[in-house]
Amino acid sequence: MSIPVLYDACVLYGNAVRDLLMRIAISGMIRAHWTDEILDEAFGNLIANRPDLSPERLAVTRERMNAAVPGALVGGYETLVEALKLPDPDDRHVLATAITARANGHSDQQLERLPCRDPPAVRNRGEDPG
């Protein structure tokens, strides 16, 4: 049985990490999850910061990601967002998605984004459990 993991925008931004995470998801070792909002953030930042990258090619990459990992695209999380309280309100959609997807892990390069008092199901961010 594979572990459900939420991929946040920052880990989908860079090609090398995105490729690695996609390969892991395609292998079936984990069940990757993301939202259109997360993909909008990742690819929007790429378009803004990398004028050498074609928006059309990035759109194809996004389509291929969704096709390669059936069930990765999460919807229905939006109703939870307003009820969640986080230090950065812009991160509430990430936690709402993790809850909706029943994610046991959260792949994010910014370990401090979700406070440690969050439910254990969404607290696995690379920190030492001990």
ZIPEGI-V192033 format. One record per backbone hydrogen bond with DSSP energy under -0.5 kcal/mol. NH is the residue of the N-H (numbers start at 1). CO is the residue of the C=O. If there is no record, write none. Layout:
# ZIPEGI-V192033
NH,CO
NH,CO
This chain:
# ZIPEGI-V192033
3,29
5,31
6,105
7,5
7,33
8,6
8,107
11,8
12,8
12,9
13,9
14,10
18,14
19,15
20,16
21,17
22,18
23,19
24,20
25,21
26,22
27,23
28,24
28,25
29,24
30,24
31,3
32,30
33,5
34,72
39,35
40,36
41,37
42,38
43,39
44,40
45,41
46,42
47,43
48,44
49,45
50,46
53,50
58,54
59,55
60,56
61,57
62,58
63,59
64,60
65,61
66,62
67,63
68,64
69,65
72,69
74,34
74,72
80,77
81,77
81,78
82,78
83,80
84,80
84,81
86,84
89,87
91,88
92,89
94,91
95,91
96,92
97,93
98,94
99,95
100,96
101,97
102,98
102,99
103,98
104,4
105,4
106,124
107,6
108,106
111,109
113,110
115,113
118,115
122,119
123,120
124,120
125,123
